[in-house]
């Protein structure tokens, strides 16, 4: 999925339910998540903590992207991406209380990018990773 703005594009927004650290999943057995017990089985309508995590992700990411509509914030973010200042990027992301971290910076043929990973939910059941890429400014020679 690609979202575009006047100076920024957001590429490859991925949502995934993160496994608990150290947990192992066995797909060959129905007993791996409690199936066969009297508790109702794997796919009962029970409370799935990932659902709340996804809702939290929606609220907090909406807050972040709305915050980026402010011109001063967008200018600061663009500068931080160009200069690879992870602390500044994380401060912008932290504005809405998100647990987001800069994974790293990278370049494409005409863009400077930052990869961001955010975790949501009571036990970080949901992980969202996305890239923000901004096109490099062309110099007077026509080069980037």
N, C-alpha and C positions, 0 to 999 in steps of 0.2 A: 504494500500500500504506500502511496506517495502523497504527501500533503505539501502544498506549495504556498508560499507567501511571497511578498515582493522581493525579499532578499534571502530568504531561507527556504530550504526544502527538507522535509522530513521523510527519510526513506526507510523502508524495511522495519516498520513498527511490528514487533512480535509480542504476543501475549502467551504466556505459558504458565501452567500450574507447576510450581517448584516442588520437588520432593523434599521431605524433611531430611535434614542432614543425617547421614548415617543409616537411613532407612533403606531396606532392600525390598524390591518388589519381585514376586515370582508370578509370572503369567501362566505357568503350567498348572498351578494349583488353585482350586476354588477357595481354599482355606486361608489364602494369603491376606485377605482383608476381613475375615470373620464370617465368610459364607458357610453355611451349614450349621452355624450356632443358632440358638433360639433367639438371638438379638434381632433377627430380621434380615440378615444378609447384606451383601455389598451394595446393592442398588436400591435399598429402601429409601424412603423420603426423609431420611435423617438429616441432621445438621451437617452440611459440608462446609468446613471453614474456608475453602477456596472461594465459595460464592461471596462471602463477606469481603474477602481479599480483592476479588474482581470489582466489587462495588466501591471499595476504598480506592482502588486504582483509577476508576472512572472519575471519582470526585477530585482526587488530588492531581491527576494529570490534566483535567479540565482547568483546575485552578492555575497550574503552571502555564499552560498554553494561553489562558486568558491574561496572565501576568505579562507574558511576552508581547502582548499587543501594545503595551506601553512603549513608546518610541525610545525613551532613555534606556529601558531594560533591553530592548532589542539591539541597540547600539553597543551596549556593554557586553552582551552575549556574543555578538559578531566579533568584537575586538578580542574577547577572551578566547574564542575558537581560533582566530587567526594567530594569536600569540601563544596558544596552548597553555592557558592559565586555568588549570583544573580547579583551583580554589575558588576563583570567581564564578565559574560555571556551577559548582556545587552550591555556592551561596544563593545563586538565582533559583536553583532547584529546591533549596531548603525553605524558600519563602512560604510555601504552602504546607510545610511540615513533612515533606516526602523523605523517605529513606532512599535517596538516590546517590549514586556514585559515578564518577567519571571512570569508565573502563580504560579509555585511551583515546589518543588523537591519531588520525590518519589522513592521508591525502589521496585524492583521485586525480585524474588528468587535469581537471580544471577547478577542483573544489578542495577546501579544507574542511575536515569533518571531526566530530567528537562522537564517541559511542558512550551511551549512558545506560546504566542498569538500575532499576528501581525495584524494591521489594515491598509487598503489601500484605496485609492480613496480620492477625494476632501472632502467628508463628512464621510469618514470611512465606505463606503458602503460595503466593503468586509473585512471579518475577516478570517484569516488562523490560525489554531491552530495545533501544531505538537509537538511530543515528540522526544527528543534525548536521547537514552539510551546507556550506555557503560557498558560492562561486567566488573565485579570486577576482580581484579588481584587475582590469587590463591596464598595463602601463601605456605611456604615450607611444611606445614602439609597437603596440599591438600584442605584446606578450603578456602572460599572466605573471 
